[in-house]
Amino acid sequence: MTRVTRGYIARRRRKKTRSLASTFCRAHLRLTRITTQQKMRALASSRRDRGRRKRDFRRLWITRINAVTRENGASHSYRRLIHDLYKRQALLNRKILAQIAISNTNCFRVISNQIVK
């Protein structure tokens, strides 16, 4: 049986897969089957790591807020600050509070004292 060279559609599909795998190396870049497997694995990892990145940033913000809050004095902690924040229905989330705590500590002290009172 003679060998059939596939048409442009198969080439186009492989080319698209290889363009997504342009940062891979060795066989992961050259061989179609391995490239497809690596592409699926990379997409799964990126999906998983988007959630992980959100978790990591939230942990970072909490750590920063807690550190600056405890610097002010041992009278109140992060837990009490957030509890009072919700009680007063203030529209400050952890990201904003962490940015204020890092950039302007005096402003953060004023905010936390007003909230905790």
C-alpha positions as CSV (number, residue, x, y, z in Angstrom):
1,M,0.0,0.0,0.0
2,T,1.3,3.4,-0.9
3,R,2.0,6.0,1.7
4,V,-0.5,8.8,1.9
5,T,0.8,12.3,2.7
6,R,-1.9,14.0,4.6
7,G,-3.4,17.3,3.4
8,Y,-3.1,20.8,4.8
9,I,-5.7,20.3,7.5
10,A,-3.7,17.9,9.5
11,R,-0.6,20.1,9.0
12,R,-2.5,23.1,10.2
13,R,-3.7,21.2,13.3
14,R,-0.2,20.1,14.2
15,K,1.2,23.5,13.6
16,K,-1.3,25.1,15.9
17,T,-0.4,22.5,18.6
18,R,3.3,23.2,18.1
19,S,2.8,27.0,18.3
20,L,1.2,26.5,21.8
21,A,4.2,24.3,22.8
22,S,6.9,26.8,21.6
23,T,8.5,27.1,25.0
24,F,8.9,23.4,25.5
25,C,12.2,21.6,24.7
26,R,13.5,18.5,23.0
27,A,10.8,15.9,22.2
28,H,8.1,17.9,23.9
29,L,8.5,20.5,21.1
30,R,9.2,18.2,18.1
31,L,6.9,15.2,18.4
32,T,3.2,15.7,17.9
33,R,1.9,13.1,20.3
34,I,4.1,14.2,23.2
35,T,3.4,17.8,22.4
36,T,-0.4,17.2,22.7
37,Q,0.1,15.5,26.0
38,Q,2.2,18.3,27.3
39,K,-0.2,20.9,26.1
40,M,-3.1,19.2,28.0
41,R,-0.9,18.9,31.1
42,A,0.1,22.6,30.9
43,L,-3.6,23.7,30.5
44,A,-4.6,21.6,33.6
45,S,-1.7,23.0,35.6
46,S,-2.6,26.6,34.6
47,R,-6.2,26.0,35.7
48,R,-5.1,24.6,39.0
49,D,-2.5,27.3,39.6
50,R,-4.9,30.1,39.0
51,G,-6.8,29.1,42.2
52,R,-3.5,28.5,44.0
53,R,-2.3,32.0,43.1
54,K,-5.5,33.5,44.6
55,R,-5.0,31.6,47.8
56,D,-1.3,32.6,48.0
57,F,-2.1,36.3,47.5
58,R,-4.8,36.1,50.2
59,R,-2.4,34.5,52.6
60,L,0.2,37.3,51.8
61,W,-2.3,40.0,52.5
62,I,-3.4,38.5,55.7
63,T,0.2,38.1,56.9
64,R,1.0,41.8,56.0
65,I,-2.1,43.1,57.8
66,N,-1.4,40.9,60.8
67,A,2.2,42.1,61.0
68,V,1.3,45.8,60.9
69,T,-1.6,45.4,63.3
70,R,0.6,43.7,65.9
71,E,3.2,46.4,65.5
72,N,0.7,49.0,66.6
73,G,0.3,47.2,69.9
74,A,-0.8,43.9,71.4
75,S,-4.2,45.3,72.2
76,H,-5.8,43.9,69.0
77,S,-5.0,41.3,66.4
78,Y,-5.9,40.6,62.8
79,R,-8.9,38.5,63.8
80,R,-10.4,41.3,65.9
81,L,-9.7,43.9,63.2
82,I,-11.5,41.9,60.5
83,H,-14.4,41.1,62.9
84,D,-14.9,44.8,63.7
85,L,-14.5,45.7,60.0
86,Y,-17.4,43.4,59.1
87,K,-19.4,44.7,62.1
88,R,-19.0,48.3,60.9
89,Q,-19.7,47.2,57.3
90,A,-16.6,49.1,56.0
91,L,-15.9,48.6,52.3
92,L,-12.2,47.7,52.7
93,N,-11.1,44.3,51.6
94,R,-7.8,42.6,52.5
95,K,-6.0,43.6,49.4
96,I,-6.6,47.3,50.0
97,L,-5.8,47.0,53.7
98,A,-2.5,45.3,52.9
99,Q,-1.6,48.0,50.4
100,I,-2.4,50.7,52.9
101,A,-0.5,48.8,55.6
102,I,2.7,48.6,53.5
103,S,2.6,52.0,51.9
104,N,1.3,54.2,54.6
105,T,1.5,52.8,58.1
106,N,0.2,55.9,59.9
107,C,-3.0,55.9,57.8
108,F,-3.4,52.2,58.6
109,R,-3.1,52.9,62.3
110,V,-5.8,55.6,62.1
111,I,-8.1,53.2,60.2
112,S,-7.6,50.3,62.6
113,N,-8.0,52.5,65.7
114,Q,-11.3,53.8,64.3
115,I,-12.5,50.4,63.4
116,V,-11.6,48.7,66.7
117,K,-13.1,51.4,68.9
